Amino acid sequence: MHDGSLYESTGLYGNSSLREVDPTTGEVVRQVNLDESLFAEGITVVGETIVMLTWKEGLALVFDIESLGVVANHTYSGEGWGLCYDGTHLVMSNGTSELAFRDPDDFSLVSTLQVTDQLGEVSLLNELECVEDRVFANVWGSNSIIAIDKATGEVSLTIDASILAENESDGYNDVMNGIAYVPEQDAFLITGKNWTSMHLVSFGATQAPPEESSESIPLSILKSIWPVLLIAVMVVFLSSMRLLSAIMQFLMMLLFKRQAEQPPLPSEGEQEAGDG
């Protein structure tokens, strides 16, 4: 997706193309056909260009997004399957369990990442879509879409999309393999080879919530409750003063009471009479 338009590639030798599609109607707005010697694979938008992989030709084509003309190309070894751009690197699949991170300027290999789940390596990674800190991938030959943690390669989510394929052809090449993220709706457009329709599907929240600085949270809490704290301090202070006053009064009462209960001292005459 780019500026409200959907760009997609079509495969097969002699039928490969790049085209712009209206995502609302499915109408093809523009289309350029590739040479018959090329089998088009995954594409992604990088700035004002579209980068396209080819299956076995080891060639990545760079198209100008306005004219859909080829403006550059890059070479690579191995097969090309899926491709997405995370804002820093191109992320590429080749049908194995490995993702390759490449420099968008010259397509040089920066790093690789092994994809695993609780059962081990996850092979046949196909179409890719980069969203936040995850890469969503279709597993070739299945109706599964997985979410891969870019930092660890671990599968954090598996989506069973078999219900989408129920009304599509059951031929081998009619498998699900198209994923396009629609950020305005936080949803995905899902389709497949020779499918007659696209499906807008939500996988739950995929966008990260806005971050708040660690300093602003306590400060905002303090600002909101400081009047209550002030009142509480005053109440405690006044209560302590009342308690102190009550204690002093109680002690004075005890002192007066003890003085009142003591017998009077005898006079000198009484003492002499007692002595006689």
Helices and strands as residue ranges (DSSP letters): E 6-10, E 17-21, E 28-33, E 40-46, E 49-54, E 59-64, E 70-75, E 83-85, E 90-93, E 98-102, E 109-114, E 116-117, E 120-121, E 125-131, E 134-139, E 144-149, E 155-160, G 162-165, E 176-182, E 187-192, E 199-201, H 216-261, H 268-275
